[in-house]
Amino acid sequence: MKKLIAVMALVAVCFFAVGCASITSPVGATTNPVGSKVGQASGKVWFGAFGRADAGIQAAASNGGIKNISTIDYTTKLGLLGLWVEYEATVTGE
């Protein structure tokens, strides 16, 4: 019985620990020099269907007051057990 409880506890810990991840990747770059301004836009989606995620490049540039984009990074964060996904665009430029 004690072994069963120990195994169940281990499975529960693994179950809740799996699924939390964050991946940042470059999406694009231009020949414009890297500027001093940074803009970000993010959004969260629950259960793959609910939420509003305006994490686009245009929104990030607008939030940072950027007219000439230099670099674009995109981050995807997977929540606990994949219940939600958070998207974030980061734009640099002038």
C-alpha angles and dihedrals in degrees: 000000000000090000091052092052091047092050092047091050091050092049091049092051092049091046093055095040095053119084103038107116141142125202124186119188135170113250102183149339135198135205089256113114115257106266134209096248124091125190128188135189126181143174140178130222121198123210090352092284114055128071141048118264116183095167095141131139093247092053092048092049091048092049090053096042090242121159099166111047119210106173137005126203124183124201126195117192118192113208130218110311089349092286090138139013123207120203124198131180119198119194128185128194144089 
